[in-house]
């Protein structure tokens, strides 16, 4: 753990001085730097590449639960804790909106929360026509086809409908 902290010399301090302060052996630091990545580190890099791809495909909206389901469906043996750590450690932030009006239908409320948080608040359009086109693309190209819904067992509406009918 100490070796990870000592990546490069800090400004006026030499590597030797930092090793003395951290109470580590300089040869141990050299061995740490030249050691190949562990199996876990290599698999984490593969999983992280998949997370980046799925995060982009989800328009930056998948958090830990949906991402875990997506990666497990792709055949990756991952758990929610590992996905959570990888996402948090690599700066993935999912936008969240506040609670809505309690008199609204829950499904409609969830839809409007999703479209606001994942599209409306992230973008601006020059014309009303471009805004309508973006909303149409979001609903028909992402929300119904790809977005996993917790109420549907973490499946997209289209996949759920195929399974049911």
C-alpha positions as CSV (number, residue, x, y, z in Angstrom):
1,X,0.0,0.0,0.0
2,X,2.8,2.4,0.8
3,X,4.5,1.7,-2.5
4,X,1.4,2.7,-4.4
5,X,1.6,6.1,-2.6
6,X,5.1,6.6,-3.9
7,X,4.6,6.9,-7.6
8,X,7.0,9.6,-8.5
9,X,9.2,11.9,-6.5
10,X,7.3,14.9,-5.2
11,X,8.8,18.3,-6.2
12,X,11.9,18.8,-4.0
13,X,11.9,15.4,-2.4
14,X,14.0,12.5,-3.9
15,X,12.6,9.0,-4.1
16,X,15.2,8.0,-1.4
17,X,13.9,10.7,1.0
18,X,10.3,9.7,0.4
19,X,11.2,6.0,1.1
20,X,12.8,7.1,4.4
21,X,9.7,9.1,5.4
22,X,7.4,6.3,4.5
23,X,9.7,3.7,6.2
24,X,10.1,1.5,3.1
25,X,13.1,0.0,1.4
26,X,14.1,1.6,-1.9
27,X,14.8,-1.8,-3.4
28,X,11.3,-2.9,-2.4
29,X,9.9,0.1,-4.3
30,X,12.0,-0.8,-7.4
31,X,10.7,-4.4,-7.2
32,X,7.1,-3.1,-6.8
33,X,7.5,-0.9,-9.9
34,X,8.9,-3.7,-12.0
35,X,6.5,-6.4,-10.9
36,X,3.9,-7.5,-13.5
37,X,0.3,-6.7,-12.8
38,X,-1.5,-9.3,-10.8
39,X,-4.3,-11.5,-12.2
40,X,-6.9,-9.3,-10.3
41,X,-5.4,-6.1,-11.7
42,X,-5.6,-7.5,-15.2
43,X,-9.2,-8.6,-14.9
44,X,-10.0,-5.3,-13.3
45,X,-8.7,-3.5,-16.4
46,X,-10.9,-5.7,-18.6
47,X,-13.9,-5.1,-16.4
48,X,-13.2,-1.4,-16.4
49,X,-13.0,-1.3,-20.2
50,X,-16.5,-2.9,-20.3
51,X,-17.7,-0.4,-17.7
52,X,-16.5,2.5,-19.8
53,X,-18.2,1.0,-22.9
54,X,-21.5,0.3,-21.1
55,X,-21.4,3.7,-19.3
56,X,-21.1,5.4,-22.7
57,X,-23.9,3.3,-24.2
58,X,-26.2,4.1,-21.3
59,X,-25.6,7.8,-21.8
60,X,-23.8,8.0,-18.5
61,X,-26.9,6.9,-16.6
62,X,-26.1,3.4,-15.3
63,X,-25.1,3.2,-11.7
64,X,-23.8,0.2,-9.8
65,X,-27.0,-2.0,-9.9
66,X,-27.7,-1.6,-13.6
67,X,-24.1,-1.8,-14.6
68,X,-23.7,-5.1,-12.6
69,X,-26.7,-6.6,-14.4
70,X,-25.4,-5.4,-17.8
71,X,-21.9,-6.9,-17.2
72,X,-23.3,-10.2,-15.9
73,X,-25.5,-10.5,-18.9
74,X,-22.4,-10.1,-21.1
75,X,-20.9,-13.1,-19.2
76,X,-18.5,-11.3,-16.9
77,X,-18.3,-12.9,-13.4
78,X,-18.6,-9.7,-11.4
79,X,-20.4,-8.7,-8.2
80,X,-22.0,-5.4,-7.2
81,X,-19.3,-4.5,-4.7
82,X,-16.5,-4.9,-7.2
83,X,-18.4,-2.8,-9.8
84,X,-19.1,-0.2,-7.2
85,X,-15.5,0.1,-6.2
86,X,-14.3,0.2,-9.8
87,X,-16.8,2.9,-10.8
88,X,-16.1,5.0,-7.7
89,X,-12.3,4.7,-8.0
90,X,-12.4,5.7,-11.6
91,X,-14.6,8.7,-11.3
92,X,-17.9,7.5,-12.8
93,X,-20.6,9.7,-11.6
94,X,-24.3,9.1,-12.2
95,X,-26.6,12.0,-12.3
96,X,-29.6,11.8,-9.9
97,X,-32.6,14.0,-9.6
98,X,-34.7,14.8,-6.5
99,X,-38.0,13.2,-5.5
100,X,-41.0,14.2,-7.4
101,X,-44.6,15.0,-6.7
102,X,-46.2,12.2,-4.6
103,X,-49.5,12.5,-6.5
104,X,-47.9,11.4,-9.8
105,X,-48.1,7.8,-11.1
106,X,-44.9,6.1,-10.0
107,X,-44.0,4.7,-13.5
108,X,-44.6,8.1,-15.1
109,X,-42.6,9.8,-12.3
110,X,-39.7,7.4,-12.9
111,X,-39.8,8.1,-16.7
112,X,-39.8,11.9,-16.2
113,X,-37.0,11.7,-13.6
114,X,-34.9,9.6,-16.0
115,X,-35.4,11.8,-19.1
116,X,-34.7,14.9,-17.1
117,X,-31.6,13.6,-15.4
118,X,-30.2,11.7,-18.4
119,X,-31.1,14.0,-21.3
120,X,-32.8,17.4,-20.6
121,X,-30.5,18.7,-17.8
122,X,-27.4,17.6,-19.7
123,X,-28.1,19.3,-23.0
124,X,-29.4,22.4,-24.7
125,X,-30.8,22.7,-28.2
126,X,-31.0,25.6,-30.6
127,X,-34.5,24.9,-31.8
128,X,-37.6,23.2,-30.5
129,X,-37.4,20.8,-33.5
130,X,-33.9,19.6,-32.4
131,X,-35.1,19.1,-28.8
132,X,-38.1,17.0,-30.1
133,X,-35.7,14.9,-32.2
134,X,-33.4,14.3,-29.2
135,X,-36.3,13.3,-27.0
136,X,-37.6,11.0,-29.7
137,X,-34.2,9.4,-30.1
138,X,-33.8,9.0,-26.3
139,X,-37.2,7.3,-25.9
140,X,-37.1,5.1,-29.0
141,X,-33.3,4.5,-29.2
142,X,-32.3,4.2,-25.6
143,X,-35.1,4.2,-22.9
144,X,-37.2,1.4,-24.5
145,X,-34.4,-0.5,-26.1
146,X,-31.4,-0.4,-23.7
147,X,-32.2,1.1,-20.4
148,X,-32.7,-1.5,-17.7
149,X,-35.7,-0.9,-15.4
150,X,-35.6,-2.1,-11.8
151,X,-39.4,-2.7,-11.9
152,X,-38.9,-5.1,-14.8
153,X,-36.2,-7.2,-13.2
154,X,-33.4,-5.1,-14.6
155,X,-34.4,-5.7,-18.2
156,X,-35.2,-3.2,-20.9
157,X,-39.0,-2.8,-21.8
158,X,-38.4,-4.4,-25.2
159,X,-36.6,-7.4,-23.7
160,X,-39.2,-7.8,-21.0
161,X,-42.0,-7.6,-23.5
162,X,-40.3,-10.3,-25.7
163,X,-40.0,-12.6,-22.7
164,X,-43.6,-12.1,-21.6
165,X,-45.3,-12.4,-25.0
